Amino acid sequence: MGAAGTDQPKGAHHYYSADEVPFAISKYWHQRYNIFSKYDDGIWMTDDAWFGVTPEPVAQKIAEHVATAPESKTVLIDAFAGAGGNTIAFALSGRWKQIFACEKDPQVLACAKHNAEVYGVAKKIWWIQGDVFNALSKQLKGLAKDAVVFGSPPWGGPTYADYEVFDLAHMQPYSLDKLYTSFSGPASHVVLYLPRTSDLRQLVKLAEDDDKLKVTHYCMHGASKALCVFFGDFELD
Ligand SMILES: C[S@@+](CC[C@H](N)C(=O)[O-])C[C@H]1O[C@@H](n2cnc3c(N)ncnc32)[C@H](O)[C@@H]1O
């Protein structure tokens, strides 16, 4: 038995060596310590989760930026928790009274819970297995006014990287409009993690009145990995 234990649910893996890793994932596996510095402590991933996980240094920086929301915002809702990259960073920041993490795929959610245990923060997080749009209209409805909703949605697969300018209106399966409308109805503070080539003109259209929209690129090794757009009052450097 290795550090990952023997009780991994179906679909969750801890790959120990390069020869176990499916070809499509090997590029990500080679970056595993950038993704989770505690990888060797037994991190679990589904094969799909590798493509969408936010690398730890980026997740940490995002958590710092999201923490600058007004003090009245005491709740953090991670709409698309995946394997826990962002959720763990939010929990480690110590900024939030309550953190809710939604994930519709039970195998991926099992990875996120386990990974949060590896980082010692699992007990700080309320886990919701299911559809976030449904959760926001039901069990999270009352809390959302005190919350920042953070969303790192699926980007429609790796082909997003093929576009010089990424069309957010046709992002799959949820368009920018769907995300913005569903999150900014219940919550005044919303942060979306989007492809680095996202069409800024589409984002600007969502700015209210004379408001300036804050967009931050997150870089590693001198190259942007992605950007976040911040709706609401955040004090960014
Ligand atoms: C890009 S990944 C999130 C990665 C995450 N930030 C991390 O660092 O591990 C998007 C996740 O959203 C989940 N998802 C997609 N639609 C959802 C929905 N309607 N409600 C909740 N989760 C959903 C997918 O299963 C996937 O795990």
The ligand as an SDF file (V2000), in Angstrom:
LIG
                    3D

 27 29  0  0  0  0  0  0  0  0999 V2000
  -12.5470   22.9200  -14.7800 C   0  0  0  0  0  0  0  0  0  0  0  0
  -13.1580   21.7530  -13.6430 S   0  0  0  0  0  0  0  0  0  0  0  0
  -12.8830   22.5500  -12.0770 C   0  0  0  0  0  0  0  0  0  0  0  0
  -11.4700   22.4090  -11.5830 C   0  0  0  0  0  0  0  0  0  0  0  0
  -11.2200   22.8960  -10.1720 C   0  0  0  0  0  0  0  0  0  0  0  0
  -11.2290   24.3300  -10.0790 N   0  0  0  0  0  0  0  0  0  0  0  0
   -9.8910   22.3550   -9.6390 C   0  0  0  0  0  0  0  0  0  0  0  0
   -8.9660   23.1500   -9.4330 O   0  0  0  0  0  0  0  0  0  0  0  0
   -9.7880   21.1350   -9.4760 O   0  0  0  0  0  0  0  0  0  0  0  0
  -14.9060   21.8950  -13.8290 C   0  0  0  0  0  0  0  0  0  0  0  0
  -15.7010   20.9070  -12.9910 C   0  0  0  0  0  0  0  0  0  0  0  0
  -17.0620   21.3090  -13.0100 O   0  0  0  0  0  0  0  0  0  0  0  0
  -17.8630   20.1560  -12.8650 C   0  0  0  0  0  0  0  0  0  0  0  0
  -19.2090   20.5360  -13.3050 N   0  0  0  0  0  0  0  0  0  0  0  0
  -19.6610   20.6950  -14.5780 C   0  0  0  0  0  0  0  0  0  0  0  0
  -20.9500   21.0970  -14.5780 N   0  0  0  0  0  0  0  0  0  0  0  0
  -21.3130   21.2190  -13.2620 C   0  0  0  0  0  0  0  0  0  0  0  0
  -22.5010   21.6160  -12.6190 C   0  0  0  0  0  0  0  0  0  0  0  0
  -23.5840   21.9790  -13.3270 N   0  0  0  0  0  0  0  0  0  0  0  0
  -22.5360   21.6420  -11.2710 N   0  0  0  0  0  0  0  0  0  0  0  0
  -21.4410   21.2840  -10.5520 C   0  0  0  0  0  0  0  0  0  0  0  0
  -20.2770   20.8720  -11.1140 N   0  0  0  0  0  0  0  0  0  0  0  0
  -20.2060   20.8480  -12.4480 C   0  0  0  0  0  0  0  0  0  0  0  0
  -17.1580   19.1320  -13.7370 C   0  0  0  0  0  0  0  0  0  0  0  0
  -17.5220   17.8130  -13.3540 O   0  0  0  0  0  0  0  0  0  0  0  0
  -15.6810   19.4680  -13.4680 C   0  0  0  0  0  0  0  0  0  0  0  0
  -15.1620   18.6490  -12.4530 O   0  0  0  0  0  0  0  0  0  0  0  0
  1  2  1  0
  2  3  1  0
  2 10  1  0
  3  4  1  0
  4  5  1  0
  5  6  1  0
  5  7  1  0
  7  8  2  0
  7  9  1  0
 10 11  1  0
 11 12  1  0
 11 26  1  0
 12 13  1  0
 13 14  1  0
 13 24  1  0
 14 15  1  0
 14 23  1  0
 15 16  2  0
 16 17  1  0
 17 18  1  0
 17 23  2  0
 18 19  1  0
 18 20  2  0
 20 21  1  0
 21 22  2  0
 22 23  1  0
 24 25  1  0
 24 26  1  0
 26 27  1  0
M  CHG  2   2   1   9  -1
M  END
$$$$
